[in-house]
Amino acid sequence: MTKKKVPIWNGNVRDAALAILLAVDKDQAYSNLLLNQTINKYKIEAKDRALLTELTYGTLQHKYTLDYYLEPFIRGKIDLWVNWLLRLSLYQMLYLDRVPDHAVVNESVEIAKRRGHKGIASLVNGILRSILRQGVRSTEGITDPIHRLAIETSHPKWLVERFINSYGLERTTEMLQENNVPPIPTVRVNMTKASVQEVLLMLEQEGVSAKQSKIMPECLHFLTGQPSRTKAFKDGFITIQDESSMMPANALNPKRGWRVLDMCAAPGGKTTHMAELMANEGSILATDLHPHKLDLIDETSVRLGLDIIQTAPIDGRKAAELLQAESFDAVLVDAPCSGLGVMRRKPDIKYTKREEDLSRLHTIQLELLNNAVKVLKKGGRLVYSTCTVNKEENEDTVSAFLATHPEMESIEIENLPKELVDRSQSGMLQVFPQDFGSDGFFVATFRKKQD
């Protein structure tokens, strides 16, 4: 089977979704980045933008489930693009009710004609119409409960097994189901410029509906509209950030006049949050392994009106060699991690991560913390955070770190809402996606002893 070259955007949302899905699979492209690039490059209108996002993420999120349903209807080998077209079509038929099934089939057949030939179109038509007549098989036929949960929630079996071993069946099931629920857009109010109520009024005047979070007071939930397209965003009154990722800066609780190091800073959400908490007084050194990513921090700082942030291309694993010893009042290590807490935002993570990746990351995380200790002043504060729910990268990393650094001690988490503080243990806090509809996130707080 051959595939004709079709533009990524020809005015057809389903063609564009298929192109993105293929790029994610073949080129290991990030779905969220490719989706945003497509929307911005082709200036796709709001209605089509919403559908494109839903089709792309929805099909990715339910990939294993869709394959389980499709398997009995596919005979022999089919091309990759045809497989994705069938997944995309079946997703609409099973999970969306805005388009009649027959219309989905007709549209899919037309896409098959444009990308291939009449034979492929006939194949797609036959498979989809067979599904309409017979329905899809039940997952009840899967006798292994772990395999069944993996198929029903579309997560790799090794990961499901790992989560159950760590958190039990009930909590794991809730988390995996939540991973397939689209997140509500959230923003952080720039408190150096306006209060939450003032920003809510600004957004209301723009025709945008938003409400203040019940968990993080500086967080707003967008009920309508796109944050990045508001005047409030362009004028630096808000920053797009998940609610959970507002925890690390608050837990560090930097004060005015402090000298702070953000060791893995790009793209700068937590860096600028700390600058706002410091009322733009003091200094923050934001470092990152990738120099081009530092431009994002500089751009955001300018938009928010923050001038205490300096950026530098430094590998955090070599920070102690390049920076003065014991020269920072506080250090944030928002470490590279598996990202298993943000799978609903980046569903391709489910299919690209491998179990062996987790141990490698654990080693990198310890190297970063080892360097952070050396540049931290006595009495200084250190926060370690990740956007994962994997114990090896979280609790196990903390245990290994404290075992080799007697000069460091865990301290109770402060400056977070009581609901979060109450669930923390031994200076560590693990938030799951189902807890309050945000990303899975981990925070641990430490202090360097005075002697």
C-alpha positions in Angstrom: 0.0 0.0 0.0 1.3 3.5 -0.9 0.6 6.8 0.7 0.2 10.0 -1.4 1.7 13.1 0.1 -1.1 15.1 1.7 -0.5 18.6 3.3 -0.6 18.6 7.1 -3.4 21.2 6.9 -5.7 21.3 4.0 -8.7 22.6 5.9 -9.6 19.0 7.0 -9.3 18.5 10.8 -9.1 14.7 10.6 -6.4 14.8 7.9 -4.4 17.1 10.2 -5.0 14.8 13.2 -3.8 11.8 11.2 -0.6 13.6 10.1 0.2 14.5 13.7 -0.4 11.0 15.0 1.9 9.6 12.3 4.6 12.0 13.1 4.4 11.1 16.8 4.7 7.4 15.9 7.3 7.5 13.2 9.5 10.5 14.3 9.0 10.2 18.1 7.7 13.8 17.9 6.0 15.2 21.1 2.3 15.4 20.5 1.7 18.6 22.5 4.5 20.5 20.7 3.5 19.3 17.2 -0.2 20.1 17.9 0.7 23.6 19.1 3.0 24.1 16.1 0.3 23.0 13.7 -2.4 25.3 15.3 -0.1 28.3 15.3 1.5 27.8 11.8 -1.8 27.4 10.0 -3.8 29.8 12.2 -6.5 27.2 12.8 -9.7 28.7 14.1 -11.1 28.0 17.5 -13.8 25.4 16.5 -11.3 23.3 14.4 -8.6 23.8 17.0 -10.7 22.2 19.8 -11.7 19.3 17.6 -8.1 18.7 16.4 -6.9 18.7 19.9 -9.6 16.3 21.0 -9.0 13.9 18.1 -5.2 13.9 18.5 -5.0 13.4 22.3 -8.1 11.1 22.5 -6.8 8.7 19.8 -3.4 8.6 21.5 -4.8 8.2 25.0 -6.9 5.2 24.0 -4.4 3.6 21.5 -4.2 0.2 23.2 -8.0 0.0 23.8 -8.6 0.9 20.2 -6.2 -1.8 19.0 -7.9 -4.4 21.1 -11.2 -3.5 19.5 -9.8 -3.4 16.0 -7.8 -6.6 16.1 -10.6 -9.1 15.2 -11.5 -7.0 12.1 -8.0 -6.7 10.6 -6.7 -9.5 8.4 -3.1 -9.5 7.4 -0.6 -6.6 7.5 -1.7 -3.0 6.9 0.4 0.2 6.5 1.1 2.3 9.5 -1.0 5.3 8.3 -4.0 3.0 7.6 -3.8 1.7 11.1 -3.8 5.2 12.6 -6.7 6.1 10.3 -8.7 3.2 11.7 -7.8 4.1 15.3 -8.8 7.8 14.6 -12.1 6.7 13.1 -12.9 4.2 15.8 -12.1 6.8 18.5 -14.8 9.1 17.0 -17.3 6.3 16.8 -16.8 5.1 20.4 -15.9 8.2 22.4 -17.5 11.2 20.5 -21.2 11.8 19.9 -21.1 15.0 17.9 -20.6 13.2 14.5 -22.9 10.4 13.3 -21.1 7.1 12.7 -22.0 7.0 9.0 -20.4 10.4 8.6 -17.2 9.2 10.3 -17.0 6.2 8.0 -17.6 8.4 4.9 -14.9 10.9 5.9 -12.4 8.1 6.7 -13.0 6.6 3.3 -12.4 9.9 1.6 -9.1 10.3 3.6 -8.1 6.9 2.5 -8.7 7.8 -1.2 -6.7 11.0 -0.8 -3.8 9.3 0.9 -3.9 5.9 -0.9 -6.1 4.4 -3.6 -9.6 2.9 -4.0 -8.4 -0.5 -2.7 -7.4 1.0 0.6 -10.6 3.0 0.8 -12.6 -0.2 0.3 -10.6 -1.9 3.1 -11.2 1.0 5.5 -14.9 1.1 4.5 -15.3 -2.7 5.1 -13.6 -2.7 8.5 -15.5 0.2 9.9 -18.9 -1.0 8.6 -18.3 -4.4 10.0 -17.7 -2.8 13.4 -20.9 -0.8 13.1 -22.8 -4.1 12.4 -21.1 -6.3 15.0 -20.0 -3.9 17.7 -16.7 -4.2 19.5 -15.7 -7.1 21.8 -15.8 -6.8 25.6 -12.7 -6.6 27.7 -14.3 -9.1 30.1 -12.8 -11.8 28.1 -9.3 -10.8 29.3 -8.8 -13.1 32.3 -5.6 -11.5 33.7 -6.8 -8.5 35.7 -3.6 -6.5 35.2 -3.7 -7.0 31.4 -7.4 -6.1 31.4 -6.8 -2.9 33.3 -3.9 -2.1 30.9 -6.2 -2.5 27.9 -9.2 -0.7 29.4 -7.1 2.4 30.3 -4.5 2.0 27.5 -1.3 1.8 29.6 1.6 -0.6 29.1 1.2 -3.7 31.3 4.7 -3.3 32.9 3.7 0.2 34.1 0.3 -0.9 35.4 2.0 -3.7 37.4 4.6 -1.3 38.8 1.9 1.2 39.9 -0.2 -1.6 41.6 2.9 -2.8 43.5 3.5 0.7 44.7 0.0 2.0 45.4 -2.5 -0.8 45.2 -5.2 -1.6 42.7 -7.8 1.0 43.7 -5.5 4.0 43.6 -3.8 2.8 40.5 -7.2 2.3 38.7 -8.3 5.8 39.7 -5.0 7.3 38.4 -5.0 5.4 35.1 -8.6 6.5 34.4 -7.8 10.1 35.3 -4.9 10.0 32.8 -7.4 9.8 30.0 -9.4 12.8 31.1 -8.4 16.1 29.4 -6.9 18.6 31.8 -8.6 21.9 32.6 -6.3 24.8 31.5 -4.8 26.6 34.5 -2.8 29.7 34.9 -0.8 31.4 37.7 -1.5 35.0 38.6 1.5 37.3 38.6 1.0 38.8 42.0 3.7 41.4 41.4 1.3 43.1 39.0 -2.2 42.4 40.2 -4.4 40.5 42.7 -6.4 37.4 41.8 -9.6 39.3 41.9 -8.2 42.1 39.6 -7.1 39.5 37.0 -10.5 37.7 37.2 -12.1 41.0 36.4 -9.7 41.6 33.5 -10.6 38.2 32.1 -14.3 38.7 32.5 -14.0 42.0 30.6 -12.3 40.0 27.8 -15.3 37.6 27.8 -13.3 34.8 29.4 -14.8 32.7 32.2 -12.4 31.6 34.9 -12.5 30.8 38.6 -9.9 30.7 41.5 -8.7 27.3 42.5 -9.7 25.9 45.9 -6.2 24.4 46.4 -3.6 27.0 45.2 -4.7 30.5 45.8 -2.6 32.0 42.9 -4.1 29.5 40.4 -7.0 30.2 38.1 -9.0 27.5 36.2 -10.1 28.6 32.7 -13.6 27.5 32.0 -13.8 29.1 28.5 -11.2 30.6 26.2 -7.5 30.0 25.6 -5.1 31.6 28.1 -2.4 32.3 25.6 -4.8 34.4 23.5 -5.9 36.7 26.2 -4.7 40.3 26.7 -4.0 39.4 30.4 -1.4 36.8 29.2 0.2 39.1 26.6 0.5 41.9 29.3 2.1 39.6 31.8 -0.7 39.2 34.3 -0.8 35.4 34.0 1.4 32.5 33.1 0.2 29.2 31.8 1.2 26.5 34.4 -0.3 23.4 35.8 -1.6 23.7 39.4 0.6 20.9 40.8 3.8 22.5 39.3 3.1 25.6 41.5 4.0 23.6 44.6 7.8 23.5 44.3 8.3 27.3 44.4 5.8 27.7 47.2 7.5 24.9 49.2 10.9 26.5 48.7 9.3 29.7 50.0 12.1 32.1 48.8 12.3 35.5 50.6 13.0 39.0 49.2 16.7 39.6 48.7 17.7 35.9 48.6 20.1 34.4 46.1 18.4 31.4 44.6 19.6 28.7 42.1 17.2 27.0 39.8 19.2 24.1 38.5 17.0 22.7 35.7 15.0 25.8 35.0 13.7 25.7 31.4 11.1 26.6 30.3 10.9 28.8 33.4 7.5 28.4 35.0 9.0 27.7 38.4 11.8 30.2 38.0 9.4 33.1 37.3 7.1 31.9 40.1 10.0 32.2 42.6 10.7 35.7 41.3 7.1 36.7 41.9 7.2 35.2 45.4 10.4 37.2 46.1 8.5 40.4 44.9 11.2 40.7 42.2 13.8 41.5 44.8 17.0 39.5 45.1 18.6 37.3 42.4 17.8 34.0 40.7 20.3 32.1 38.6 18.4 29.9 36.2 20.5 27.2 34.6 19.8 24.5 32.1 21.7 21.9 30.1 20.2 23.2 26.8 21.2 26.8 25.9 18.4 27.3 23.4 15.8 26.7 26.1 17.1 29.5 28.2 15.6 32.0 25.6 12.2 30.9 26.8 13.0 31.9 30.3 14.3 35.3 29.1 11.2 35.9 27.0 8.8 35.0 29.9 10.7 37.2 32.3 10.4 40.2 30.0 6.6 39.5 29.5 6.1 39.3 33.3 8.2 42.3 34.1 10.7 40.4 36.2 14.3 41.5 36.1 16.0 39.5 38.9 16.5 36.4 36.8 19.9 35.6 35.1 20.2 32.6 32.8 23.3 30.5 32.2 23.9 27.2 30.1 25.2 25.0 32.9 24.8 21.2 33.4 23.5 20.9 36.9 25.7 17.8 37.4 28.7 20.1 37.1 27.3 23.1 39.1 29.7 22.6 42.0 32.7 22.9 39.6 31.4 26.2 38.0 29.6 28.0 40.9 30.9 29.3 44.2 30.6 26.9 47.1 27.9 27.6 49.7 26.8 30.8 47.9 23.0 30.3 47.5 20.3 30.8 50.1 18.1 28.3 48.4 18.2 25.8 45.5 15.4 24.2 43.5 16.1 20.9 41.7 13.1 20.3 39.5 14.8 17.2 38.1 14.5 15.5 34.7 12.2 12.6 35.3 10.0 10.0 33.5 7.0 12.4 33.4 4.6 9.6 34.5 2.5 12.2 36.3 1.7 14.2 33.1 0.5 11.4 30.8 -2.9 13.0 30.3 -1.1 16.1 29.0 1.4 14.1 27.0 -0.2 10.7 26.2 2.7 9.6 24.0 4.8 9.2 27.2 2.8 6.0 27.9 4.1 4.3 24.8 7.7 5.6 24.7 9.0 5.1 28.2 10.8 1.9 29.1 11.3 0.4 32.5 15.1 0.7 32.2 14.8 4.5 31.7 13.7 4.9 35.4 17.0 3.6 36.9 19.0 5.9 34.6 17.0 8.9 35.7 17.4 8.0 39.4 21.2 8.3 38.9 20.9 11.7 37.2 18.7 13.0 39.9 21.2 12.0 42.7 24.0 13.7 40.7 22.0 16.9 40.6 21.2 16.8 44.3 24.9 16.1 45.2 25.9 19.3 43.3 23.1 21.3 44.9 24.3 20.6 48.4 27.8 21.9 47.6 26.6 25.3 46.4 23.9 25.7 49.2 24.7 27.9 52.2 24.6 26.4 55.7 21.0 26.8 56.9 19.9 27.1 53.3 16.8 25.4 51.9 16.7 22.8 49.1 13.6 21.5 47.3 13.6 18.5 45.1 10.6 18.0 42.7 9.5 15.8 39.8 6.4 15.5 37.7 6.3 11.7 38.1 4.5 9.2 40.4 7.3 6.7 40.3 8.7 5.8 43.8 12.2 5.0 42.5 12.6 8.6 41.3 10.8 10.1 44.3 11.0 8.5 47.7 13.9 6.2 46.8 15.9 9.1 45.4 15.3 11.1 48.7 16.3 8.1 50.8 19.5 7.6 48.8 20.3 11.3 49.0 19.9 11.6 52.7 21.9 8.4 53.3 24.9 10.0 51.7 24.5 13.5 53.0 24.4 13.7 56.8 24.7 17.5 56.5 21.2 17.6 55.1 17.9 17.1 57.0 14.3 16.7 55.9 12.1 19.5 57.0 8.3 19.8 57.1 6.7 21.3 54.0 5.5 24.9 54.5 3.8 27.6 52.6 1.3 25.2 50.9 -2.5 24.9 51.6 -3.4 22.8 54.7 -5.0 20.2 52.5 -1.6 19.5 50.9 0.5 19.9 54.1 -1.7 17.4 55.9 -1.0 14.7 53.3 2.8 15.2 53.3 5.0 12.9 55.3 8.6 13.4 56.4 9.0 16.5 54.3 7.7 14.7 51.2 4.5 15.2 49.2 3.1 13.0 46.4 0.1 14.4 44.5 -1.7 12.1 42.1 -3.7 13.2 39.0 -7.0 12.2 40.6 -6.4 14.1 43.8 -7.6 17.5 42.5 -7.5 17.1 38.7 -3.9 18.3 38.2 -0.7 16.6 37.2 1.0 14.0 39.3 3.8 15.7 41.2 6.3 15.1 43.9 8.0 17.6 46.3 10.6 17.1 49.0 12.1 19.8 51.3 15.5 19.8 53.0 17.7 22.2 55.0 21.5 22.2 55.3 22.5 21.9 58.9 24.3 24.9 60.5 27.2 22.7 61.7 
